[in-house]
C-alpha cells in the first residue's frame, strides 16, 4: 500500500478547502474521515461537500449509511478506507477529516480486542443509558476515568460507552490504554491544520450561522419524518440541538447558541486528541502556501 497523506484538524479550520486544493493538484480523490458525513441526508449540519465540489473532486465514504445505522465505527471506517485505497492503486491516498479515532485506527489498528465480555459490558451500559440517561452515564465515566471524561462530550454516548468498556475490562483506564506507544500498521504522514483560538471560534460561529441560513432546521425536520430523534445520526452536534428546538425544548436562538458552544468545545477536544498522534502541525495561512509546503515536505522535494 502506498504512503498515505492525511489532512486533519479541528472543525471549521479550513481543512476541507485545503484538501480540495491538494486533491486537484495531485489529481486524486478524497477519502473522508468524518464520522458525521457518513450519514445520508445529513448535509447542511455536517458541512458536507456540495454537488459542485463533488463533481470537481471525487469523495469517498460520505453518504454511505442511514442516520439510524448503529454498527458503523472506527474499525468499519478503517476497512472501508483500505478498500478504497486498494481499488485505486494508481492514485495517491489522501485522507481528509476531523475524526481522530478514524485516523488512529487506520494508521495503528485497534488497540484492544473485542471479546465476548466486551459485548456483554456494552449491552449492560446501553441498558443503563436507556434507563437513566446520558447524564448518569457520563457521571459513571467521570467517577471511573476522569481523564477520559475530559476528552469526550456527554452527548457522545457511544464514546462514553467505549471509554467505560475499556475501563470495565480489567479496570484499566482508557486514558492509560491510549497513552501506550504503538507501532503504525500503515505508512503515513499526517498534517494537522490549526488556527489561533479566537480566529477558530469566530470561524465556527460564522459557520453555524451559515448552516442555519442554508436551512439546517428544515433539514432536521425532514429527517425527523423518517428517523426517530434518538437515532445515532441525530445525536450529532447541530442535529441534537435542532431536535430540541423543533420539539419545543428551547428557542431558536438558544439552539443556535448551543450549537456554537458545543462545536467550539468539540474543536478543543479534537486538538487535544490529535496531539497524541505523530504529525506535522501547520498554522493556518493562504491555502496555496500550505499546499506548497505539504507537497514539498511529503514528497521530499
N, C-alpha and C positions, 0 to 999 in steps of 0.2 A: 504494500500500500504506500502511495506517495506521501510525502510530508504534508501535514495538514496545516493550513493557515487559519488561525482563529481570531476573530474580532469580537471583543466583549466590552462590557461597561454598564454603568447604571442606566436605568430607563430615562429617556429624554436627553441623553448626552449627545446624540447625533450619530450613533454607530450605524444605523440603517443607511443614512446618506453616504457615509464613508464606505460601507460595504458595497453599495450600488456602484460607486465610482471605481472601487477596486475591481469588482467583477467585470465591469465594462473594459477596463484597461487590460485585464488578464484573459478576457474572452472566456469566462467561466460562469458557472451557476452559483447561486447562494443556497446553502443548507441552513435553514432557520433553526436556531437553538432558543426558542421562545415557548415557554410552557402554556401560554395563553393563545398564541397564534395558531396552535394546532386545531382549534375548535372551529367547526363550520358555522358560519353565520355570526360569529363574533368578530366583527371587522373594525368598527369605529373605536371601540374601547380598548382594542389591543394595538392600535396604530398599524394595522396590517398593511402591507404594500398594496396600493390600488392597482386597478387593471392596467393602467398605462405603465406603471413601474414593473409589473409582472411581464408585460409584453417586452420591455427593454431587457430585463434580466430574468431568467427562469428561476423561480424559488421552489425549493423542496421542503417538505414537512410543514406546510401550512395547509389549513382546511383538510385535515385528514381524519378527524374523529368528531363525533357529535358531542355537544356540551354535557350530555348525560353519561358519557363513556367514563367508567371508573378505573379501567385497567391500563391506561397509558401512563407510563412512568419513565424515570431516567434510563432504566435498562432497556425499555422498549424503544426510546429515542436512540440510544446508542446503536442498537441493532439496525434500526431503520436508516440511520446515518451511514453506517457501514455498507448497507445495501446500495444506497445512492452512490457512494464513493466507488464501490466495486463495479457498478454498472456504467460509470463514466470515467474509466481509467485514463482517457485521453485529456481529461480536464483537471485543472488544479483544484483540489478540495478546499473550499472556502466556507467556514462555519461562522455565522454572524448571529449574535443574540445576547440576551442578558440573564439566562438561567444558568447560574454557576454549576449546579449539580449536573446539568446535561453535559457541559464541557468536561467536568471532572470524571464522570462515568465513562464518557467516550475515550478520554485520554488515559485514564488509570484503571478502568474497570470497577466493579463493585468491591467494596472493602469489607463486606461480611456476607456470609452465606445465609440464604433464606431457608430456614428449617421448618419442620412441622410445628415446632414450638413457637416460631415467629408468627406463623399464620394464626395459631391459637391466641397469642397475645394480641395480635392485630384485631381479631374478631371481638375480643373482650373490650379493647379500647374503643372500637366503633360503637359497641353497645353502650358503653359508659357515656360516650359523646351524645348518642341519640337520646339517652335518658336524662342527662344532667346539663348538656350544652357545652359550648366551646369555652366559656369562662372557667368552668370546673375542670375541663380537660387541660387547659393551659396552666391552671394553678397546680395541677398534678405534675406537669413538666417543670415548673419553677421550683417545686419542692425537691424533685429528683435531680435535676441538672440545670441549675440557674444559668450557667454559661451558655448552654444551647438555647435556653429560653430567650436570651437576649438577641439571638440571630434568627428567630422565626416568629412571625406575627401570629397572634392568637386566631386570626381569621383563616390562616393556613392550616386547616385541621389536619390535612394529610401530612404536612411537615411536622406538626406537633406529635402526631401518632408515630411517625417514623422515628423521631428522637426518643420517644418513650419505649418503642420496640427495642432499640439498641440498648437503652439503659436496663430494660427488664430482662434481657438475655444475659444473665450473669452479673447484673448490677454495674456494668461498665457504662460510663457516661459517653454520650455521643461526642461531646467536646474533647474527650480523651482519644476516642477512636479516630476522629478525623484529623487529629494533630499528628498522627504517626506518619513518618516519611514512607512513601510508597514509590515504587518504580513505575514509570509510564508504560503502557502497553501499546501506545501509538507514538510515531514520530511526529511531533507537532511543534509549532511556535505560536504562542498566544500574545496578542497585543490588546491591551486594555486602555480604552479611551476614557479619560476623566476630565473633570472641569472643576473650577472653584465652586464651593458650595453655594454661594449666593447666586452665581450665574446658573448653576444647575437647577436650583429650586425655582428660580424665575422662569426658566425654560419649561419645567414641569407644570407650573401654574398656567402658563400660556397654552401648553399642550392640552391640558384638561379643558380650558375654555374653548379651544378649537373643536375638541371632541363633542362638547355639548352643542356647539353651533352646527356641527355636521349631523346631529340627530342621535346622540348616544341614547337618550331616554326612549326615543321611538324604537331604536334597535332592540333595547332590552324588553320593551313592551311586546314587540313581535316575537321575541324568543320565549317569553312567558306564555304565549299562546300554544307553544309546542312542548316546552320543558318545565318541570317543577322548579320553583325558586331555590330549592335546596340542592339542585344538581351541581355537580362539581364545577362546571364551567362558570355558572352564575355566582360562585363564591369568589371569583377573581376580583381584584381591586378594580373599581369602576362599575362593575356589574352588581356586586353585593349592595353597594350604596344606592345604586339606581333602583334596585328592587325595593329597598327600604323606602325610598321616596315614592315610588309608584304604589306601594301598599299603604301609604299614609303615615308611615312611622316617623318621617321627618319632612321638612320643607325642601323645595328645590335648591334654595341657596345653601341649606345645611348639607344636603347631599353633595353638592359641588365642593364645598369646603372640606368635607370628609374625604372625598376622592383625592383632592390635592394633598391633604395631610397624610393619608395612607400611602400615596405614591411617593411622597418625599421620604417617609420612613422606610419604604421598601428600597428606594435608591441607596439609602445609607446602609441597609443590610447587604445589598448587592456589593458595594465597595468593600465591606468587611469580609464577605465571603471570598471575593476574588483575590484578596491579599494573601490567601492561603496557597494560591496556585503560582508556579513559576511563570513569569510573564514580563513583557516589556510594557511599561506604563507610558502612555502618551498624553501630554497636556493638550487639550483641545485647541486647535488653531485652524487655519484655512485647510479645507478638505484636500486640495491638490498637494499642499505641503506635507500633510500627513501621509497621503498615498505615496508620494515620492520616497519618504523616509522608510515606510513599511516595505516597499518593493526592493529598495536597495539593501535594507537590512535582511529581509527574508531570503533573497537570492544571493547575498554576499557580494554585491557589486561595489 
